[in-house]
Amino acid sequence: MDSYKFIEGIYVYFVTFTVVDWLPIFINPEPLNIITDSLNFCINERSLRVYAYVIMPNHLHLVVFDAKFDNARLQKTLAKFRKFTGHKLADYVDNNLATSISSVIRNNSMKDRSRVVWIPGWHAEGLASEAFVNQKVEYIHQNPVSKGYVQVPEHWRFSSAGFWINGEAGDIPISMVIEEEE
């Protein structure tokens, strides 16, 4: 069971999804597309709103909220996102990566599944102030810089930094305003 806490009155969350054993599976287009396509589906069909994101080789960070500030729906959306992407990514690993990597997702299996891609838990943090939102967005955008992958945040393709710094559209549409939509 994923450990997460959604708190009444707080509707914007910083969440992290991490691959088991920190395996770097987000290095080829196909697994990256699984994540971006799934997020876009959740945006278009499940009222997910993404304020900021970064996809790193072995994890992703998001600042998210529900379009109507419905934490129950947000919880369900994120759970479905994890389940769907977990299955798709496990298939990708089995069919395209070395058997040593595939064995890792099988060795981490649980009673209710034979393969596990995501480390249990979302590490959800409620963002109750503008300052806390800004702190997490800065952390997200600086993640590829601090790892030495790029010199400046906006050069990392799978991030919202290009949008927030230069106004460039990326793979995932960004909800600029955190307020209830009609």
C-alpha positions as CSV (number, residue, x, y, z in Angstrom):
1,M,0.0,0.0,0.0
2,D,1.3,3.4,-0.9
3,S,1.8,5.8,2.0
4,Y,0.5,9.2,1.4
5,K,-1.5,11.8,3.2
6,F,-3.9,14.2,1.7
7,I,-4.9,16.9,4.2
8,E,-8.3,18.6,4.2
9,G,-7.7,22.3,3.3
10,I,-4.4,21.6,1.4
11,Y,-4.9,20.9,-2.2
12,V,-1.5,21.2,-3.9
13,Y,1.1,18.4,-3.4
14,F,4.7,17.7,-4.1
15,V,5.0,14.0,-4.9
16,T,7.9,11.7,-5.8
17,F,7.8,8.4,-7.7
18,T,11.0,6.5,-7.5
19,V,12.1,3.3,-9.4
20,V,13.1,0.3,-7.3
21,D,16.8,0.2,-6.5
22,W,17.0,3.6,-8.2
23,L,17.3,1.8,-11.6
24,P,17.9,4.3,-14.4
25,I,15.1,3.3,-16.7
26,F,14.1,6.8,-17.9
27,I,17.0,7.1,-20.4
28,N,15.3,6.0,-23.6
29,P,12.3,7.6,-25.4
30,E,9.9,4.7,-24.8
31,P,9.8,4.8,-20.9
32,L,9.8,8.6,-21.0
33,N,6.8,8.5,-23.4
34,I,5.0,6.1,-21.0
35,I,5.3,8.7,-18.3
36,T,4.4,11.8,-20.4
37,D,1.6,10.1,-22.2
38,S,0.1,8.9,-18.9
39,L,0.4,12.3,-17.3
40,N,-1.3,13.8,-20.4
41,F,-4.1,11.3,-20.1
42,C,-4.6,12.1,-16.4
43,I,-4.6,15.8,-17.3
44,N,-7.2,15.4,-20.1
45,E,-9.4,12.7,-18.6
46,R,-8.9,12.8,-14.8
47,S,-8.7,16.5,-14.0
48,L,-5.0,16.3,-12.9
49,R,-3.2,19.6,-13.0
50,V,0.6,19.8,-13.1
51,Y,2.2,22.9,-11.8
52,A,5.8,21.7,-12.1
53,Y,7.6,18.5,-12.9
54,V,10.9,16.8,-13.7
55,I,11.6,13.3,-14.9
56,M,15.1,12.1,-13.9
57,P,16.7,8.8,-15.0
58,N,15.3,7.0,-11.9
59,H,12.6,9.1,-10.4
60,L,10.2,11.9,-11.0
61,H,8.9,14.8,-9.0
62,L,5.6,16.6,-9.5
63,V,3.7,19.5,-8.0
64,V,0.1,18.6,-8.7
65,F,-3.5,19.3,-7.8
66,D,-7.0,18.4,-8.9
67,A,-8.9,20.8,-11.1
68,K,-11.7,21.0,-8.6
69,F,-9.4,20.6,-5.5
70,D,-10.9,17.2,-4.9
71,N,-8.3,15.3,-2.9
72,A,-10.2,12.0,-3.1
73,R,-10.1,12.2,-6.9
74,L,-6.4,13.3,-6.9
75,Q,-5.6,10.3,-4.7
76,K,-7.4,8.0,-7.1
77,T,-5.8,9.6,-10.2
78,L,-2.3,9.2,-8.8
79,A,-2.9,5.6,-7.7
80,K,-4.2,4.8,-11.2
81,F,-1.2,6.6,-12.8
82,R,1.2,4.6,-10.7
83,K,-0.5,1.3,-11.4
84,F,-0.8,1.8,-15.1
85,T,2.7,3.2,-15.6
86,G,4.1,0.4,-13.3
87,H,2.6,-2.3,-15.6
88,K,3.8,-0.5,-18.8
89,L,7.3,0.1,-17.4
90,A,7.6,-3.5,-16.2
91,D,6.7,-4.7,-19.7
92,Y,9.2,-2.3,-21.2
93,V,11.9,-3.5,-18.8
94,D,11.2,-7.2,-19.5
95,N,11.2,-6.7,-23.3
96,N,14.0,-4.2,-23.8
97,L,16.5,-4.1,-20.9
98,A,19.1,-6.5,-19.6
99,T,17.8,-9.5,-17.7
100,S,19.8,-8.3,-14.7
101,I,17.5,-5.2,-14.6
102,S,14.4,-7.3,-15.2
103,S,15.4,-9.6,-12.3
104,V,15.5,-6.5,-10.0
105,I,11.8,-5.7,-10.6
106,R,10.9,-9.4,-10.1
107,N,13.0,-9.7,-6.9
108,N,11.1,-6.7,-5.4
109,S,7.7,-8.4,-6.1
110,M,4.9,-8.3,-3.5
111,K,2.1,-10.7,-2.6
112,D,-0.3,-9.0,-5.1
113,R,2.1,-8.5,-8.0
114,S,5.0,-10.4,-9.6
115,R,6.9,-7.3,-10.7
116,V,7.4,-4.0,-8.9
117,V,8.7,-0.9,-10.7
118,W,7.9,1.9,-8.2
119,I,9.2,2.0,-4.6
120,P,6.1,2.0,-2.3
121,G,5.1,5.4,-1.2
122,W,4.7,8.8,-2.9
123,H,6.2,11.0,-0.2
124,A,3.4,13.4,-0.7
125,E,3.9,16.8,0.9
126,G,1.1,19.3,1.2
127,L,2.1,22.7,0.0
128,A,0.3,25.1,2.2
129,S,2.0,28.4,1.2
130,E,3.2,30.1,-1.9
131,A,6.7,30.1,-0.4
132,F,6.6,26.3,0.0
133,V,5.3,25.9,-3.6
134,N,8.2,28.1,-4.8
135,Q,10.7,26.1,-2.8
136,K,9.6,22.8,-4.3
137,V,9.4,24.2,-7.8
138,E,13.0,25.4,-7.4
139,Y,14.1,22.1,-6.1
140,I,12.4,20.3,-9.0
141,H,14.0,22.5,-11.6
142,Q,17.5,22.4,-10.0
143,N,17.5,18.6,-9.7
144,P,19.1,17.9,-13.2
145,V,21.6,20.8,-12.5
146,S,22.6,19.4,-9.1
147,K,23.2,16.0,-10.6
148,G,25.5,17.5,-13.3
149,Y,23.3,16.6,-16.3
150,V,22.8,20.2,-17.5
151,Q,24.3,23.6,-16.7
152,V,21.0,25.4,-16.4
153,P,17.5,24.0,-15.6
154,E,15.8,25.0,-18.8
155,H,18.1,22.7,-20.8
156,W,16.6,19.5,-19.2
157,R,13.9,18.5,-21.7
158,F,11.8,16.5,-19.3
159,S,11.1,19.4,-16.9
160,S,8.8,22.3,-16.6
161,A,11.8,24.6,-16.2
162,G,11.7,25.6,-19.9
163,F,8.1,26.7,-19.4
164,W,8.6,28.7,-16.2
165,I,11.9,30.3,-17.3
166,N,11.4,30.9,-21.0
167,G,7.7,30.3,-21.7
168,E,8.4,27.2,-23.8
169,A,5.8,24.5,-24.1
170,G,7.0,21.1,-23.0
171,D,5.7,17.5,-23.2
172,I,3.3,18.1,-20.3
173,P,1.0,21.1,-20.2
174,I,1.5,23.3,-17.1
175,S,-1.4,24.8,-15.1
176,M,-0.1,28.2,-14.4
177,V,-2.7,29.3,-11.8
178,I,-3.5,27.2,-8.8
179,E,-7.2,28.1,-8.5
180,E,-10.4,26.3,-9.1
181,E,-11.3,25.8,-12.7
182,E,-14.9,26.1,-14.0
